[in-house]
Amino acid sequence: MPADPLRAPHDWLDQDAGPVVRPYAVTQGRVAPSATEFDLVAFVAATGATEVAPGVHLQPEHHAIITACWESITVVELASRLDLSIGVVRVLLGDLRSAGLISMSEPPAAEQPPDVDVLKAVVHGLRAL
């Protein structure tokens, strides 16, 4: 398909890869979520809320996260599905959580420390191999 002669070429558009936007542009320079950190295996689900508080601006990546979260999904799987870095996804999830558009739940295994006896049994089993 030939390029449109009326449109000027952009530095941020790579013909092979598509639009190139740096992660710091997506997160507006933030490197940590506004709320507390979440585990990579925490489950994320959209709350179904449709109204956004005044002054909250959602980017296309926010909308993509909400769409992908209609069914419960882990943070790491969400980052993989949307082809975004984990750091960017955590910042955007913090925004959405603050706006009340998503809910998060930690898996039971992440809330309690591992049993020392089980870990010792695994180590002994590996040594026996």
MARGU-630400 format. One record per atom (N, C-alpha, C): residue in three letters; residue number from 1; y, z, x; atom name. Coordinates in nm, 4 decimals, decimal comma. Layout:
+------+-----+----------+----------+----------+------+
| rest |  nr |    north |       up |     east | atom |
+------+-----+----------+----------+----------+------+
|  ALA | NUM |        Y |        Z |        X |   CA |
...
+------+-----+----------+----------+----------+------+
This chain:
+------+-----+----------+----------+----------+------+
| rest |  nr |    north |       up |     east | atom |
+------+-----+----------+----------+----------+------+
|  MET |   1 |  -0,1158 |   0,0000 |   0,0841 |    N |
|  MET |   1 |   0,0000 |   0,0000 |   0,0000 |   CA |
|  MET |   1 |   0,1238 |   0,0000 |   0,0899 |    C |
|  PRO |   2 |   0,2128 |  -0,0959 |   0,0762 |    N |
|  PRO |   2 |   0,3306 |  -0,1011 |   0,1615 |   CA |
|  PRO |   2 |   0,4273 |   0,0118 |   0,1271 |    C |
|  ALA |   3 |   0,5022 |   0,0537 |   0,2283 |    N |
|  ALA |   3 |   0,6005 |   0,1603 |   0,2089 |   CA |
|  ALA |   3 |   0,7161 |   0,1108 |   0,1233 |    C |
|  ASP |   4 |   0,7740 |   0,2007 |   0,0502 |    N |
|  ASP |   4 |   0,8883 |   0,1691 |  -0,0343 |   CA |
|  ASP |   4 |   1,0103 |   0,1490 |   0,0553 |    C |
|  PRO |   5 |   1,0713 |   0,0287 |   0,0572 |    N |
|  PRO |   5 |   1,1830 |   0,0037 |   0,1483 |   CA |
|  PRO |   5 |   1,3088 |   0,0829 |   0,1120 |    C |
|  LEU |   6 |   1,3178 |   0,1319 |  -0,0115 |    N |
|  LEU |   6 |   1,4361 |   0,2077 |  -0,0509 |   CA |
|  LEU |   6 |   1,4306 |   0,3536 |  -0,0056 |    C |
|  ARG |   7 |   1,3121 |   0,4004 |   0,0291 |    N |
|  ARG |   7 |   1,2964 |   0,5391 |   0,0724 |   CA |
|  ARG |   7 |   1,2980 |   0,5454 |   0,2240 |    C |
|  ALA |   8 |   1,3746 |   0,6383 |   0,2768 |    N |
|  ALA |   8 |   1,3803 |   0,6571 |   0,4219 |   CA |
|  ALA |   8 |   1,2564 |   0,7339 |   0,4678 |    C |
|  PRO |   9 |   1,2060 |   0,7053 |   0,5864 |    N |
|  PRO |   9 |   1,0896 |   0,7803 |   0,6369 |   CA |
|  PRO |   9 |   1,1292 |   0,9252 |   0,6651 |    C |
|  HIS |  10 |   1,0343 |   1,0149 |   0,6458 |    N |
|  HIS |  10 |   1,0586 |   1,1573 |   0,6678 |   CA |
|  HIS |  10 |   0,9810 |   1,2044 |   0,7901 |    C |
|  ASP |  11 |   1,0403 |   1,2979 |   0,8645 |    N |
|  ASP |  11 |   0,9713 |   1,3565 |   0,9786 |   CA |
|  ASP |  11 |   0,8575 |   1,4467 |   0,9347 |    C |
|  TRP |  12 |   0,8674 |   1,5033 |   0,8140 |    N |
|  TRP |  12 |   0,7663 |   1,5976 |   0,7678 |   CA |
|  TRP |  12 |   0,6482 |   1,5300 |   0,6990 |    C |
|  LEU |  13 |   0,6462 |   1,3978 |   0,6956 |    N |
|  LEU |  13 |   0,5368 |   1,3261 |   0,6312 |   CA |
|  LEU |  13 |   0,4561 |   1,2511 |   0,7358 |    C |
|  ASP |  14 |   0,3310 |   1,2849 |   0,7464 |    N |
|  ASP |  14 |   0,2379 |   1,2172 |   0,8355 |   CA |
|  ASP |  14 |   0,1532 |   1,1238 |   0,7487 |    C |
|  GLN |  15 |   0,1546 |   0,9958 |   0,7792 |    N |
|  GLN |  15 |   0,0857 |   0,8981 |   0,6941 |   CA |
|  GLN |  15 |  -0,0641 |   0,9250 |   0,6843 |    C |
|  ASP |  16 |  -0,1239 |   0,9794 |   0,7906 |    N |
|  ASP |  16 |  -0,2674 |   1,0058 |   0,7879 |   CA |
|  ASP |  16 |  -0,3014 |   1,1408 |   0,7247 |    C |
|  ALA |  17 |  -0,2206 |   1,2416 |   0,7527 |    N |
|  ALA |  17 |  -0,2523 |   1,3769 |   0,7086 |   CA |
|  ALA |  17 |  -0,1815 |   1,4177 |   0,5801 |    C |
|  GLY |  18 |  -0,0764 |   1,3491 |   0,5431 |    N |
|  GLY |  18 |  -0,0008 |   1,3877 |   0,4248 |   CA |
|  GLY |  18 |   0,1167 |   1,4749 |   0,4641 |    C |
|  PRO |  19 |   0,1762 |   1,5445 |   0,3682 |    N |
|  PRO |  19 |   0,2926 |   1,6268 |   0,3999 |   CA |
|  PRO |  19 |   0,2565 |   1,7418 |   0,4929 |    C |
|  VAL |  20 |   0,3409 |   1,7668 |   0,5888 |    N |
|  VAL |  20 |   0,3185 |   1,8735 |   0,6856 |   CA |
|  VAL |  20 |   0,4249 |   1,9801 |   0,6626 |    C |
|  VAL |  21 |   0,3819 |   2,0965 |   0,6180 |    N |
|  VAL |  21 |   0,4729 |   2,2085 |   0,5959 |   CA |
|  VAL |  21 |   0,4194 |   2,3256 |   0,6771 |    C |
|  ARG |  22 |   0,5023 |   2,3824 |   0,7601 |    N |
|  ARG |  22 |   0,4628 |   2,4937 |   0,8441 |   CA |
|  ARG |  22 |   0,4386 |   2,6192 |   0,7602 |    C |
|  PRO |  23 |   0,3427 |   2,7028 |   0,8017 |    N |
|  PRO |  23 |   0,3132 |   2,8249 |   0,7238 |   CA |
|  PRO |  23 |   0,4342 |   2,9155 |   0,7042 |    C |
|  TYR |  24 |   0,5210 |   2,9278 |   0,8049 |    N |
|  TYR |  24 |   0,6368 |   3,0161 |   0,7886 |   CA |
|  TYR |  24 |   0,7333 |   2,9628 |   0,6834 |    C |
|  ALA |  25 |   0,7292 |   2,8329 |   0,6564 |    N |
|  ALA |  25 |   0,8142 |   2,7776 |   0,5504 |   CA |
|  ALA |  25 |   0,7580 |   2,8153 |   0,4131 |    C |
|  VAL |  26 |   0,6265 |   2,8180 |   0,4015 |    N |
|  VAL |  26 |   0,5626 |   2,8534 |   0,2746 |   CA |
|  VAL |  26 |   0,5869 |   3,0006 |   0,2421 |    C |
|  THR |  27 |   0,5817 |   3,0863 |   0,3451 |    N |
|  THR |  27 |   0,5973 |   3,2304 |   0,3231 |   CA |
|  THR |  27 |   0,7413 |   3,2763 |   0,3398 |    C |
|  GLN |  28 |   0,8323 |   3,1843 |   0,3634 |    N |
|  GLN |  28 |   0,9744 |   3,2134 |   0,3834 |   CA |
|  GLN |  28 |   0,9951 |   3,3098 |   0,4997 |    C |
|  GLY |  29 |   0,9158 |   3,2915 |   0,6047 |    N |
|  GLY |  29 |   0,9298 |   3,3697 |   0,7266 |   CA |
|  GLY |  29 |   0,8586 |   3,5030 |   0,7262 |    C |
|  ARG |  30 |   0,7973 |   3,5410 |   0,6151 |    N |
|  ARG |  30 |   0,7283 |   3,6702 |   0,6084 |   CA |
|  ARG |  30 |   0,5894 |   3,6580 |   0,6682 |    C |
|  VAL |  31 |   0,5456 |   3,7625 |   0,7379 |    N |
|  VAL |  31 |   0,4139 |   3,7591 |   0,8007 |   CA |
|  VAL |  31 |   0,3181 |   3,8620 |   0,7428 |    C |
|  ALA |  32 |   0,3678 |   3,9478 |   0,6546 |    N |
|  ALA |  32 |   0,2832 |   4,0496 |   0,5919 |   CA |
|  ALA |  32 |   0,3155 |   4,0550 |   0,4432 |    C |
|  PRO |  33 |   0,2174 |   4,0898 |   0,3607 |    N |
|  PRO |  33 |   0,2424 |   4,1004 |   0,2177 |   CA |
|  PRO |  33 |   0,3420 |   4,2114 |   0,1875 |    C |
|  SER |  34 |   0,4120 |   4,1972 |   0,0770 |    N |
|  SER |  34 |   0,5128 |   4,2966 |   0,0392 |   CA |
|  SER |  34 |   0,4490 |   4,4291 |   0,0001 |    C |
|  ALA |  35 |   0,3275 |   4,4263 |  -0,0484 |    N |
|  ALA |  35 |   0,2569 |   4,5492 |  -0,0864 |   CA |
|  ALA |  35 |   0,1573 |   4,5855 |   0,0242 |    C |
|  THR |  36 |   0,0586 |   4,6622 |  -0,0094 |    N |
|  THR |  36 |  -0,0419 |   4,7032 |   0,0883 |   CA |
|  THR |  36 |  -0,1315 |   4,5857 |   0,1269 |    C |
|  GLU |  37 |  -0,1983 |   4,6014 |   0,2394 |    N |
|  GLU |  37 |  -0,2934 |   4,4995 |   0,2856 |   CA |
|  GLU |  37 |  -0,4148 |   4,4956 |   0,1933 |    C |
|  PHE |  38 |  -0,4804 |   4,3808 |   0,1867 |    N |
|  PHE |  38 |  -0,6048 |   4,3722 |   0,1116 |   CA |
|  PHE |  38 |  -0,7146 |   4,3240 |   0,2045 |    C |
|  ASP |  39 |  -0,8348 |   4,3619 |   0,1711 |    N |
|  ASP |  39 |  -0,9515 |   4,3236 |   0,2476 |   CA |
|  ASP |  39 |  -0,9821 |   4,1757 |   0,2229 |    C |
|  LEU |  40 |  -1,0445 |   4,1120 |   0,3202 |    N |
|  LEU |  40 |  -1,0791 |   3,9703 |   0,3054 |   CA |
|  LEU |  40 |  -1,1810 |   3,9461 |   0,1948 |    C |
|  VAL |  41 |  -1,2606 |   4,0468 |   0,1643 |    N |
|  VAL |  41 |  -1,3621 |   4,0292 |   0,0606 |   CA |
|  VAL |  41 |  -1,3201 |   4,0922 |  -0,0719 |    C |
|  ALA |  42 |  -1,1926 |   4,1287 |  -0,0840 |    N |
|  ALA |  42 |  -1,1411 |   4,1801 |  -0,2117 |   CA |
|  ALA |  42 |  -1,1415 |   4,0675 |  -0,3140 |    C |
|  PHE |  43 |  -1,1691 |   4,1016 |  -0,4374 |    N |
|  PHE |  43 |  -1,1724 |   4,0027 |  -0,5443 |   CA |
|  PHE |  43 |  -1,0354 |   3,9886 |  -0,6081 |    C |
|  VAL |  44 |  -0,9960 |   3,8644 |  -0,6341 |    N |
|  VAL |  44 |  -0,8673 |   3,8332 |  -0,6945 |   CA |
|  VAL |  44 |  -0,8945 |   3,7643 |  -0,8279 |    C |
|  ALA |  45 |  -0,8191 |   3,8022 |  -0,9301 |    N |
|  ALA |  45 |  -0,8324 |   3,7383 |  -1,0612 |   CA |
|  ALA |  45 |  -0,6946 |   3,7275 |  -1,1249 |    C |
|  ALA |  46 |  -0,6698 |   3,6177 |  -1,1913 |    N |
|  ALA |  46 |  -0,5434 |   3,5993 |  -1,2635 |   CA |
|  ALA |  46 |  -0,5427 |   3,6915 |  -1,3842 |    C |
|  THR |  47 |  -0,4276 |   3,7500 |  -1,4117 |    N |
|  THR |  47 |  -0,4169 |   3,8431 |  -1,5249 |   CA |
|  THR |  47 |  -0,3956 |   3,7710 |  -1,6575 |    C |
|  GLY |  48 |  -0,3561 |   3,6467 |  -1,6517 |    N |
|  GLY |  48 |  -0,3295 |   3,5723 |  -1,7742 |   CA |
|  GLY |  48 |  -0,1864 |   3,5861 |  -1,8210 |    C |
|  ALA |  49 |  -0,1060 |   3,6636 |  -1,7479 |    N |
|  ALA |  49 |   0,0354 |   3,6769 |  -1,7837 |   CA |
|  ALA |  49 |   0,1034 |   3,5417 |  -1,7649 |    C |
|  THR |  50 |   0,1882 |   3,5062 |  -1,8580 |    N |
|  THR |  50 |   0,2540 |   3,3759 |  -1,8503 |   CA |
|  THR |  50 |   0,4017 |   3,3856 |  -1,8163 |    C |
|  GLU |  51 |   0,4600 |   3,5025 |  -1,8365 |    N |
|  GLU |  51 |   0,6024 |   3,5178 |  -1,8090 |   CA |
|  GLU |  51 |   0,6231 |   3,5778 |  -1,6709 |    C |
|  VAL |  52 |   0,7208 |   3,5253 |  -1,6014 |    N |
|  VAL |  52 |   0,7554 |   3,5727 |  -1,4684 |   CA |
|  VAL |  52 |   0,8876 |   3,6475 |  -1,4792 |    C |
|  ALA |  53 |   0,8974 |   3,7566 |  -1,4046 |    N |
|  ALA |  53 |   1,0200 |   3,8362 |  -1,4072 |   CA |
|  ALA |  53 |   1,1390 |   3,7524 |  -1,3607 |    C |
|  PRO |  54 |   1,2575 |   3,7797 |  -1,4126 |    N |
|  PRO |  54 |   1,3759 |   3,7057 |  -1,3694 |   CA |
|  PRO |  54 |   1,3980 |   3,7232 |  -1,2187 |    C |
|  GLY |  55 |   1,4375 |   3,6178 |  -1,1539 |    N |
|  GLY |  55 |   1,4625 |   3,6211 |  -1,0100 |   CA |
|  GLY |  55 |   1,3408 |   3,5922 |  -0,9250 |    C |
|  VAL |  56 |   1,2231 |   3,5816 |  -0,9871 |    N |
|  VAL |  56 |   1,1005 |   3,5500 |  -0,9123 |   CA |
|  VAL |  56 |   1,0808 |   3,4000 |  -0,9167 |    C |
|  HIS |  57 |   1,0738 |   3,3392 |  -0,7991 |    N |
|  HIS |  57 |   1,0551 |   3,1946 |  -0,7897 |   CA |
|  HIS |  57 |   0,9149 |   3,1673 |  -0,7368 |    C |
|  LEU |  58 |   0,8366 |   3,0946 |  -0,8128 |    N |
|  LEU |  58 |   0,7009 |   3,0611 |  -0,7708 |   CA |
|  LEU |  58 |   0,6983 |   2,9226 |  -0,7094 |    C |
|  GLN |  59 |   0,6339 |   2,9148 |  -0,5942 |    N |
|  GLN |  59 |   0,6179 |   2,7880 |  -0,5235 |   CA |
|  GLN |  59 |   0,4899 |   2,7202 |  -0,5721 |    C |
|  PRO |  60 |   0,4702 |   2,5946 |  -0,5354 |    N |
|  PRO |  60 |   0,3465 |   2,5262 |  -0,5759 |   CA |
|  PRO |  60 |   0,2204 |   2,5983 |  -0,5270 |    C |
|  GLU |  61 |   0,2284 |   2,6629 |  -0,4111 |    N |
|  GLU |  61 |   0,1129 |   2,7366 |  -0,3592 |   CA |
|  GLU |  61 |   0,0803 |   2,8570 |  -0,4468 |    C |
|  HIS |  62 |   0,1829 |   2,9218 |  -0,5016 |    N |
|  HIS |  62 |   0,1599 |   3,0322 |  -0,5948 |   CA |
|  HIS |  62 |   0,0843 |   2,9826 |  -0,7182 |    C |
|  HIS |  63 |   0,1296 |   2,8708 |  -0,7718 |    N |
|  HIS |  63 |   0,0632 |   2,8136 |  -0,8895 |   CA |
|  HIS |  63 |  -0,0808 |   2,7736 |  -0,8584 |    C |
|  ALA |  64 |  -0,1037 |   2,7204 |  -0,7386 |    N |
|  ALA |  64 |  -0,2398 |   2,6822 |  -0,6988 |   CA |
|  ALA |  64 |  -0,3298 |   2,8049 |  -0,6909 |    C |
|  ILE |  65 |  -0,2768 |   2,9162 |  -0,6418 |    N |
|  ILE |  65 |  -0,3553 |   3,0396 |  -0,6340 |   CA |
|  ILE |  65 |  -0,3894 |   3,0888 |  -0,7741 |    C |
|  ILE |  66 |  -0,2919 |   3,0893 |  -0,8633 |    N |
|  ILE |  66 |  -0,3171 |   3,1353 |  -1,0005 |   CA |
|  ILE |  66 |  -0,4227 |   3,0478 |  -1,0677 |    C |
|  THR |  67 |  -0,4139 |   2,9182 |  -1,0474 |    N |
|  THR |  67 |  -0,5125 |   2,8262 |  -1,1059 |   CA |
|  THR |  67 |  -0,6522 |   2,8522 |  -1,0498 |    C |
|  ALA |  68 |  -0,6611 |   2,8777 |  -0,9194 |    N |
|  ALA |  68 |  -0,7911 |   2,9011 |  -0,8567 |   CA |
|  ALA |  68 |  -0,8489 |   3,0373 |  -0,8910 |    C |
|  CYS |  69 |  -0,7665 |   3,1280 |  -0,9420 |    N |
|  CYS |  69 |  -0,8104 |   3,2651 |  -0,9696 |   CA |
|  CYS |  69 |  -0,8455 |   3,2907 |  -1,1154 |    C |
|  TRP |  70 |  -0,8608 |   3,1879 |  -1,1955 |    N |
|  TRP |  70 |  -0,8976 |   3,2148 |  -1,3350 |   CA |
|  TRP |  70 |  -1,0318 |   3,2840 |  -1,3409 |    C |
|  GLU |  71 |  -1,1181 |   3,2524 |  -1,2469 |    N |
|  GLU |  71 |  -1,2431 |   3,3262 |  -1,2295 |   CA |
|  GLU |  71 |  -1,2270 |   3,4085 |  -1,1032 |    C |
|  SER |  72 |  -1,2853 |   3,5247 |  -1,1000 |    N |
|  SER |  72 |  -1,2718 |   3,6145 |  -0,9858 |   CA |
|  SER |  72 |  -1,3207 |   3,5466 |  -0,8577 |    C |
|  ILE |  73 |  -1,2423 |   3,5596 |  -0,7513 |    N |
|  ILE |  73 |  -1,2730 |   3,4927 |  -0,6250 |   CA |
|  ILE |  73 |  -1,2266 |   3,5838 |  -0,5107 |    C |
|  THR |  74 |  -1,2952 |   3,5787 |  -0,3981 |    N |
|  THR |  74 |  -1,2543 |   3,6616 |  -0,2849 |   CA |
|  THR |  74 |  -1,1344 |   3,5987 |  -0,2141 |    C |
|  VAL |  75 |  -1,0619 |   3,6820 |  -0,1407 |    N |
|  VAL |  75 |  -0,9428 |   3,6355 |  -0,0694 |   CA |
|  VAL |  75 |  -0,9792 |   3,5260 |   0,0303 |    C |
|  VAL |  76 |  -1,0858 |   3,5465 |   0,1060 |    N |
|  VAL |  76 |  -1,1231 |   3,4488 |   0,2082 |   CA |
|  VAL |  76 |  -1,1696 |   3,3175 |   0,1461 |    C |
|  GLU |  77 |  -1,2413 |   3,3246 |   0,0349 |    N |
|  GLU |  77 |  -1,2848 |   3,2019 |  -0,0326 |   CA |
|  GLU |  77 |  -1,1654 |   3,1278 |  -0,0920 |    C |
|  LEU |  78 |  -1,0683 |   3,2021 |  -0,1403 |    N |
|  LEU |  78 |  -0,9465 |   3,1429 |  -0,1944 |   CA |
|  LEU |  78 |  -0,8707 |   3,0670 |  -0,0860 |    C |
|  ALA |  79 |  -0,8586 |   3,1272 |   0,0317 |    N |
|  ALA |  79 |  -0,7908 |   3,0604 |   0,1432 |   CA |
|  ALA |  79 |  -0,8637 |   2,9330 |   0,1825 |    C |
|  SER |  80 |  -0,9950 |   2,9394 |   0,1837 |    N |
|  SER |  80 |  -1,0743 |   2,8214 |   0,2184 |   CA |
|  SER |  80 |  -1,0601 |   2,7119 |   0,1138 |    C |
|  ARG |  81 |  -1,0657 |   2,7499 |  -0,0115 |    N |
|  ARG |  81 |  -1,0577 |   2,6519 |  -0,1204 |   CA |
|  ARG |  81 |  -0,9220 |   2,5810 |  -0,1231 |    C |
|  LEU |  82 |  -0,8152 |   2,6562 |  -0,0939 |    N |
|  LEU |  82 |  -0,6806 |   2,5987 |  -0,0980 |   CA |
|  LEU |  82 |  -0,6375 |   2,5399 |   0,0360 |    C |
|  ASP |  83 |  -0,7203 |   2,5546 |   0,1377 |    N |
|  ASP |  83 |  -0,6915 |   2,5037 |   0,2720 |   CA |
|  ASP |  83 |  -0,5596 |   2,5622 |   0,3258 |    C |
|  LEU |  84 |  -0,5453 |   2,6941 |   0,3087 |    N |
|  LEU |  84 |  -0,4297 |   2,7669 |   0,3598 |   CA |
|  LEU |  84 |  -0,4801 |   2,8749 |   0,4548 |    C |
|  SER |  85 |  -0,3960 |   2,9153 |   0,5486 |    N |
|  SER |  85 |  -0,4375 |   3,0211 |   0,6405 |   CA |
|  SER |  85 |  -0,4441 |   3,1539 |   0,5661 |    C |
|  ILE |  86 |  -0,5265 |   3,2442 |   0,6189 |    N |
|  ILE |  86 |  -0,5437 |   3,3753 |   0,5576 |   CA |
|  ILE |  86 |  -0,4107 |   3,4497 |   0,5514 |    C |
|  GLY |  87 |  -0,3302 |   3,4409 |   0,6563 |    N |
|  GLY |  87 |  -0,2013 |   3,5093 |   0,6583 |   CA |
|  GLY |  87 |  -0,1097 |   3,4620 |   0,5473 |    C |
|  VAL |  88 |  -0,1058 |   3,3327 |   0,5248 |    N |
|  VAL |  88 |  -0,0223 |   3,2767 |   0,4181 |   CA |
|  VAL |  88 |  -0,0739 |   3,3228 |   0,2821 |    C |
|  VAL |  89 |  -0,2036 |   3,3190 |   0,2622 |    N |
|  VAL |  89 |  -0,2618 |   3,3593 |   0,1340 |   CA |
|  VAL |  89 |  -0,2329 |   3,5064 |   0,1056 |    C |
|  ARG |  90 |  -0,2419 |   3,5915 |   0,2076 |    N |
|  ARG |  90 |  -0,2137 |   3,7348 |   0,1868 |   CA |
|  ARG |  90 |  -0,0685 |   3,7569 |   0,1444 |    C |
|  VAL |  91 |   0,0244 |   3,6873 |   0,2072 |    N |
|  VAL |  91 |   0,1655 |   3,7016 |   0,1702 |   CA |
|  VAL |  91 |   0,1875 |   3,6549 |   0,0265 |    C |
|  LEU |  92 |   0,1317 |   3,5405 |  -0,0079 |    N |
|  LEU |  92 |   0,1490 |   3,4866 |  -0,1433 |   CA |
|  LEU |  92 |   0,0807 |   3,5747 |  -0,2477 |    C |
|  LEU |  93 |  -0,0345 |   3,6319 |  -0,2130 |    N |
|  LEU |  93 |  -0,1017 |   3,7237 |  -0,3046 |   CA |
|  LEU |  93 |  -0,0181 |   3,8496 |  -0,3274 |    C |
|  GLY |  94 |   0,0495 |   3,8951 |  -0,2233 |    N |
|  GLY |  94 |   0,1396 |   4,0094 |  -0,2390 |   CA |
|  GLY |  94 |   0,2507 |   3,9796 |  -0,3372 |    C |
|  ASP |  95 |   0,3058 |   3,8580 |  -0,3299 |    N |
|  ASP |  95 |   0,4101 |   3,8166 |  -0,4250 |   CA |
|  ASP |  95 |   0,3563 |   3,8175 |  -0,5678 |    C |
|  LEU |  96 |   0,2385 |   3,7577 |  -0,5859 |    N |
|  LEU |  96 |   0,1805 |   3,7456 |  -0,7196 |   CA |
|  LEU |  96 |   0,1399 |   3,8811 |  -0,7758 |    C |
|  ARG |  97 |   0,0921 |   3,9688 |  -0,6882 |    N |
|  ARG |  97 |   0,0542 |   4,1035 |  -0,7323 |   CA |
|  ARG |  97 |   0,1776 |   4,1820 |  -0,7758 |    C |
|  SER |  98 |   0,2867 |   4,1689 |  -0,7011 |    N |
|  SER |  98 |   0,4118 |   4,2367 |  -0,7365 |   CA |
|  SER |  98 |   0,4660 |   4,1866 |  -0,8697 |    C |
|  ALA |  99 |   0,4440 |   4,0579 |  -0,8980 |    N |
|  ALA |  99 |   0,4913 |   3,9993 |  -1,0232 |   CA |
|  ALA |  99 |   0,3967 |   4,0271 |  -1,1398 |    C |
|  GLY | 100 |   0,2814 |   4,0871 |  -1,1122 |    N |
|  GLY | 100 |   0,1853 |   4,1183 |  -1,2176 |   CA |
|  GLY | 100 |   0,1050 |   3,9992 |  -1,2654 |    C |
|  LEU | 101 |   0,0962 |   3,8942 |  -1,1831 |    N |
|  LEU | 101 |   0,0248 |   3,7734 |  -1,2242 |   CA |
|  LEU | 101 |  -0,1211 |   3,7715 |  -1,1797 |    C |
|  ILE | 102 |  -0,1577 |   3,8605 |  -1,0872 |    N |
|  ILE | 102 |  -0,2967 |   3,8712 |  -1,0444 |   CA |
|  ILE | 102 |  -0,3350 |   4,0185 |  -1,0373 |    C |
|  SER | 103 |  -0,4646 |   4,0432 |  -1,0416 |    N |
|  SER | 103 |  -0,5166 |   4,1775 |  -1,0176 |   CA |
|  SER | 103 |  -0,6174 |   4,1672 |  -0,9043 |    C |
|  MET | 104 |  -0,6311 |   4,2754 |  -0,8305 |    N |
|  MET | 104 |  -0,7227 |   4,2749 |  -0,7163 |   CA |
|  MET | 104 |  -0,8150 |   4,3956 |  -0,7269 |    C |
|  SER | 105 |  -0,9380 |   4,3767 |  -0,6833 |    N |
|  SER | 105 |  -1,0330 |   4,4882 |  -0,6806 |   CA |
|  SER | 105 |  -1,1152 |   4,4792 |  -0,5535 |    C |
|  GLU | 106 |  -1,1318 |   4,5944 |  -0,4921 |    N |
|  GLU | 106 |  -1,2116 |   4,6014 |  -0,3701 |   CA |
|  GLU | 106 |  -1,3586 |   4,6103 |  -0,4077 |    C |
|  PRO | 107 |  -1,4465 |   4,5436 |  -0,3328 |    N |
|  PRO | 107 |  -1,5891 |   4,5568 |  -0,3607 |   CA |
|  PRO | 107 |  -1,6352 |   4,6982 |  -0,3272 |    C |
|  PRO | 108 |  -1,7376 |   4,7474 |  -0,3939 |    N |
|  PRO | 108 |  -1,7824 |   4,8849 |  -0,3699 |   CA |
|  PRO | 108 |  -1,8182 |   4,9116 |  -0,2240 |    C |
|  ALA | 109 |  -1,8748 |   4,8154 |  -0,1556 |    N |
|  ALA | 109 |  -1,9149 |   4,8357 |  -0,0160 |   CA |
|  ALA | 109 |  -1,7944 |   4,8564 |   0,0746 |    C |
|  ALA | 110 |  -1,6801 |   4,7993 |   0,0411 |    N |
|  ALA | 110 |  -1,5616 |   4,8135 |   0,1247 |   CA |
|  ALA | 110 |  -1,4938 |   4,9485 |   0,1036 |    C |
|  GLU | 111 |  -1,5202 |   5,0140 |  -0,0083 |    N |
|  GLU | 111 |  -1,4554 |   5,1405 |  -0,0374 |   CA |
|  GLU | 111 |  -1,5236 |   5,2593 |   0,0298 |    C |
|  GLN | 112 |  -1,6521 |   5,2481 |   0,0617 |    N |
|  GLN | 112 |  -1,7227 |   5,3584 |   0,1228 |   CA |
|  GLN | 112 |  -1,7724 |   5,3190 |   0,2618 |    C |
|  PRO | 113 |  -1,7719 |   5,4124 |   0,3559 |    N |
|  PRO | 113 |  -1,8183 |   5,3794 |   0,4911 |   CA |
|  PRO | 113 |  -1,9680 |   5,3517 |   0,4910 |    C |
|  PRO | 114 |  -2,0142 |   5,2721 |   0,5878 |    N |
|  PRO | 114 |  -2,1574 |   5,2411 |   0,5921 |   CA |
|  PRO | 114 |  -2,2394 |   5,3661 |   0,6262 |    C |
|  ASP | 115 |  -2,3603 |   5,3699 |   0,5780 |    N |
|  ASP | 115 |  -2,4507 |   5,4809 |   0,6035 |   CA |
|  ASP | 115 |  -2,4998 |   5,4724 |   0,7479 |    C |
|  VAL | 116 |  -2,4825 |   5,5788 |   0,8228 |    N |
|  VAL | 116 |  -2,5188 |   5,5809 |   0,9648 |   CA |
|  VAL | 116 |  -2,6688 |   5,5623 |   0,9824 |    C |
|  ASP | 117 |  -2,7483 |   5,6189 |   0,8943 |    N |
|  ASP | 117 |  -2,8944 |   5,6065 |   0,9058 |   CA |
|  ASP | 117 |  -2,9379 |   5,4604 |   0,8896 |    C |
|  VAL | 118 |  -2,8744 |   5,3886 |   0,7987 |    N |
|  VAL | 118 |  -2,9075 |   5,2475 |   0,7791 |   CA |
|  VAL | 118 |  -2,8706 |   5,1670 |   0,9035 |    C |
|  LEU | 119 |  -2,7536 |   5,1945 |   0,9598 |    N |
|  LEU | 119 |  -2,7120 |   5,1236 |   1,0805 |   CA |
|  LEU | 119 |  -2,8066 |   5,1516 |   1,1975 |    C |
|  LYS | 120 |  -2,8506 |   5,2760 |   1,2115 |    N |
|  LYS | 120 |  -2,9455 |   5,3102 |   1,3181 |   CA |
|  LYS | 120 |  -3,0781 |   5,2382 |   1,2980 |    C |
|  ALA | 121 |  -3,1243 |   5,2298 |   1,1725 |    N |
|  ALA | 121 |  -3,2496 |   5,1597 |   1,1436 |   CA |
|  ALA | 121 |  -3,2380 |   5,0120 |   1,1780 |    C |
|  VAL | 122 |  -3,1230 |   4,9517 |   1,1519 |    N |
|  VAL | 122 |  -3,1015 |   4,8107 |   1,1856 |   CA |
|  VAL | 122 |  -3,1034 |   4,7910 |   1,3368 |    C |
|  VAL | 123 |  -3,0377 |   4,8796 |   1,4111 |    N |
|  VAL | 123 |  -3,0360 |   4,8712 |   1,5577 |   CA |
|  VAL | 123 |  -3,1768 |   4,8870 |   1,6136 |    C |
|  HIS | 124 |  -3,2524 |   4,9841 |   1,5620 |    N |
|  HIS | 124 |  -3,3899 |   5,0029 |   1,6103 |   CA |
|  HIS | 124 |  -3,4764 |   4,8823 |   1,5764 |    C |
|  GLY | 125 |  -3,4567 |   4,8250 |   1,4595 |    N |
|  GLY | 125 |  -3,5330 |   4,7060 |   1,4221 |   CA |
|  GLY | 125 |  -3,5009 |   4,5868 |   1,5119 |    C |
|  LEU | 126 |  -3,3745 |   4,5716 |   1,5468 |    N |
|  LEU | 126 |  -3,3355 |   4,4613 |   1,6355 |   CA |
|  LEU | 126 |  -3,3910 |   4,4815 |   1,7763 |    C |
|  ARG | 127 |  -3,3903 |   4,6049 |   1,8216 |    N |
|  ARG | 127 |  -3,4461 |   4,6330 |   1,9555 |   CA |
|  ARG | 127 |  -3,5950 |   4,6081 |   1,9580 |    C |
|  ALA | 128 |  -3,6630 |   4,6290 |   1,8447 |    N |
|  ALA | 128 |  -3,8082 |   4,6082 |   1,8394 |   CA |
|  ALA | 128 |  -3,8460 |   4,4611 |   1,8461 |    C |
|  LEU | 129 |  -3,7493 |   4,3740 |   1,8183 |    N |
|  LEU | 129 |  -3,7784 |   4,2296 |   1,8245 |   CA |
|  LEU | 129 |  -3,7913 |   4,1921 |   1,9656 |    C |
+------+-----+----------+----------+----------+------+
